[in-house]
Every structure is written in C-alpha cells, then in structure tokens.
Amino acid sequence: MSATEQILIQAFARIDKMALGVAAGLVGALLVCLCTIVVLVKGAEAVRPILALLEQFFIGYTVSWKGSIVGASYGFVAGFALGWTTAFLRNLFMAVYLYSVKLKASLT
C-alpha cells in the first residue's frame, strides 16, 4: 500500500460514535460542574443569573453544590448526544460522498 493510499484511508476513516459521545459528554459535564463551583466559591454575583438560566433546561438544576452534580449529569447527557450525533452524521455524509465518487468513477 502506497503512502498516498494510507493517507486517504486515514482521512476518510470512520469516527467512533461512542468514543466521541463519551468525550463530549465528559467535557460537557466538567464544564457545567466547574462553572457552577467557580460561581459558588468566588461568589461571582454578576454571573450567577446567567448560569441560573440553565434551570430552564435542566430540571432540578440550581446554582448550588447539589446543583453542580445535577448539572454535571445533564451536561454529560447533552454532550454525549451532541458528540454521538456529530460522529453519526459525519460518518453518514462521508459514506454518501465516497459512494457518489465511486459511482462517478465507475460510470466514466
């Protein structure tokens, strides 16, 4: 296999949906949890109302210590869904693209 073929195989490789979902979920969980903890520890009253808007989307979430755990759970679920969907759509569009390229090549 030539170097060019290896590069093309790596460029068009499938993305693991579960791996990207878990990675994005962990980032989402850490982000929500750390933002809540920073507001609680530093007492950033200017940021508190902005972070409290998550209460509209995450049932049970509040800007509190308990809320940081609840928010981390929701952050993981939302991040996982976003990562999994992104990988799924990328793989789908890449498969359709490669199929169309192969079809065009076989017609000419």
N, C-alpha and C positions, 0 to 999 in steps of 0.2 A: 504494500500500500504506500503510495507516494505521500510526501509531506502535505501537498495540496489537498489530497483526499482526507487526510487526518484532520486538517484544519476545518474543512467543510463539515465533517462528521461532528466535530466538537461544536461548531457554530450552530448546527441545526439539531443538537441533542435535545431530548425531552427534558423538561423541568419536573422534578418530583413534586407532585401536588402536596403530599403530606409534609414533606420537609419544609417547603416554602410556607405552608399554612402554620406549622408549629413555630417557625422562626418569626413570622409576622405576628403571631399570637403572643409570643413571649415579649416582643418589642412593645406591642400594644398594652400588655399587662403591666410591664415595668414603667411605661410612660405614664399611664393613669395613676398607678400607685405612687410613683415618685413625685409627680406633680402635686398630688394630694398631701403627701408627707411634707414636702417643702413648704406648702402653704400653712400647714399646721405648725411646723417648727419655727419658721421665720415670721409667722403672723402677717403675711402679706395680704392686708385687707383689701387692697386695690384689685388683687387677682381673684380673691375668694368668690365674688359674684359671677365672674366669668366661668370659673371651674364649677360653680353650683349649677350652671346650665346643663351639665351632664345629668342632673336629676330628672330632666325632661325625657331623656333617652334610656337611662339605666335605672330601672325600678329598684328602689332600695338603696341607691347610692346617695350619700351625703358627704359633705366635706368634713370628715371625721376619721378617727382611726379605724373604726369598723367600716366606714365607707371606702377607705383605701383598699381593703380586702375585697369588698363587693365590686368596686371599680376595676380592680385587677382581674377579677373573674370575667366581667363584661368585656374588658379590654382584650383579654385573651380570645374570647369567643368572636368578637368583632374582627380582630386581627387575623385569626385563623380563617374566618370566612373570606376576608379580603385576599389573603395570600393564596388560599386554595383556588378561589375563583380566578385570580390573575394567572396562576400556573395553568389551570384548565383552559382558559381562553387562549393563552399564548400557544399551548400545545395544539389546540384545535386549529387556530389560524395558520400555524406553521405547517400542519399536516395538509390543510386545504391548499396552501401555497405550493408545497412540494408536489402534491398530486397534480396541480394545474401545470407546473413546469414539466413534469414527466409526460403529461398528456400532450402538451405542445411539442415536446421533443420527439415523441413517437409519431406525431402527425406530419412532421416535416422530413 
